[in-house]
Amino acid sequence: MTKTIYLIRGKKTESYKDFKDYILLIANNLVDKNPTILAKVVLTETPPPTISIIPFKKDKVASISIKSSEKDYFDDLINAKGFAGAFDVTEALPVAYNKNWADGKVTPGICLLTLFNQKKSIDYNTFIDRWHHSHTPLSLKIHPLTHYDRNVVDERGPNNTENWDGIVEEHCSTKAELLNPVKFFGGPLKMIPNMISVYTDTKSFLDYGTIETYLAAEYHIKS
């Protein structure tokens, strides 16, 4: 099956609840109209903390992942208000949770959604190599991740208003494991050197000035 991620942006004037209700509505309607597809939503449903070691964006955004046997874009999402882009991706799950909750229920824990682009001073093969063979194992070693959904963008939709090279979803079992830097970076004795290692590694392959990170929740619409 082909996996396509659709990014939809919310307005500053709408509430997080209204944005969430709208995203879940269009995702559920799409599944009802297309019963063979699989669908998952990752979205901002609450504001991020005011103070955090992670530079969270305060905007509202949703990542709607669709797996389908059809190599085509869905007009219901392309024409949705706030549509920002469609991205055909290659997915990898270096670590994965065991889904034992019902579709439609929020995934236990918390999710960090990250959008990023390749560092301009390196070539594509170096970008992929550093991302996959340096940063991924480093993240799994340092952070208490229960699920790591890594998506390499292979093709961008024709109606995109923005473009990304990578879309990553990282899950922790509790908010404290993500938001407490001591827990997220491996404990009090390892926190500072681990933070330096992650920062240095990240800057080696990403365009660091354009990276976007969001505190998010995940909903499997149909798995």
Secondary structure, DSSP 8 states (H G I E B T S, - for coil): -EEEEEEEE--TTS-HHHHHHHHHHHHHHHHHH-TT-EEEEEE--S---SS-SS-B--S-EEEEEEEESS-S--HHHHTSTTEEEEEEEEEEEEE-----S-TTSB-SSEEEEEEE-B-TTS-HHHHHHHIIIIIHHHHHHHS--SEEEEEEEEEE-TT-SS--SEEEEEEESSHHHHH-HHHHTTSTTTHHHHHHHHHHHHHTTB-GGG-EEEEEEEEEEE-
